Amino acid sequence: MTIKKIEQDIVGFQVVKKDAVADSVAQEVKPEAEVIQMHEKVVRPEELEGSTYKIKTPMSEHALYVTINDIVLNPGTDHELRRPFEVFANSKNMDHFQWVVALTRVISAVFRKGGDITFLAEELKAVFDPQGGYFKKGGVFMPSLVAELGFAIESHLKKIGMIKSEKISDHQQQIMDEKRAAFEKSQEKDESSESGYPAGASLCKKCLTKASILMDGCMTCLSCGDSKCG
């Protein structure tokens, strides 16, 4: 209990009602605005922003267009968040229509659940087609169409900041450049494949790019920098 000393004479008094005291305290202590996190009860706005990704495989004449729409939570505040809300896929090729629609609906449902959804990209990227995968432009191996959908989702999550991109340090990049120059010099012909990497490069198991070369008894990837020698 706090004791307060009255320095002046008391010349009058007034009874303060309980409600008036509560209102006074409420004015002095203003609660912070509620921070909204992504969950399945978040109402979809009339308009959403998104990005469309083109997936073209050698297995089909027509491309698959994947659109991921985002919702912005707590706009204009320090807690503003951009989160994926739904995904759609469209193509002239109707061969895979049923499972594509089913998969995109499941992915959209996971998006709206909130939390850490980055696992989706990894799970989809790990799906292999029993008939074999294919190489994309740049020498990147795609084990399946589902895996490429996973890569598209991963690219989008990196774009909105949910997945942090791994950056190669300047020192590691210098080592990669030196190894590439030495490898190309050791070849009879200094030529590169369509991917831009040496024609003799093999597939990197980490980034699935044909950019891994053997130098000084050590396999080193010229794309992601992965090396068995550290």
C-alpha positions, 0 to 999 in steps of 0.5 A: 500500500502506497502512503501519500502525504497531503501538503494542503488543507482538504476543502472538499471531496468527491466520490469517484464511481467505479466505472469512471476509475476503470475508464481512466485506467483504460485510457492510460493503458492502451492494449496493443492491437492483436497480431493476426497469425495465419490460420484456417479461419482467416477470411479470404479477401476479395482480392489477392496478389500472387505470382504465376510460374511456368512449368514446361517438361519434355514429357508434354507438349503443353506447359503447366502454369502454377499460380500461388496467391498470397494474403497480407496479414496485419497490413501497415503495421510492424507485424505485417506478414505475407503468407501463401493462401492458395495455389492453382494449376492450369494446362491444356494437357488434361492427362493429369487433370484429376491428381493436379486438382487434388494436389493443389487443393491439399496444398492450399488447405495446408497453406491456410492451416498456417505455421511452418509450411516450408516442409511442403516444398521438400516433400514434393521435391523428393517425389520420383517418377518411376519412368524417369525424370528429365533435365531442365535448361541449366542442367538441373535434374527434375525427378518428376513433375510433382518435384518441379511443382515443389521447386516452384513452391520453394522459389515462391517461399524464398521470394516472400521471405519464408525460406532464406536463400543460401548464399555462397561466400566470396571465398567459396566462390573464388575457390569454385572459379579456380577449380573450374578454370583448372578443370577446363584447362586440363581438358583437351577441348575447352567446351561447356555443355548447354547448362553453362558448366563443363561438358564432363560435369556430373550430377550434384546430389545436393542441388541436382545440377550437372555441375559437379567436377573431380579435381584433386581427388575431390568432387566439387559442385560449381553450382552450389559449392557442395564438396566432399572435402569440406 
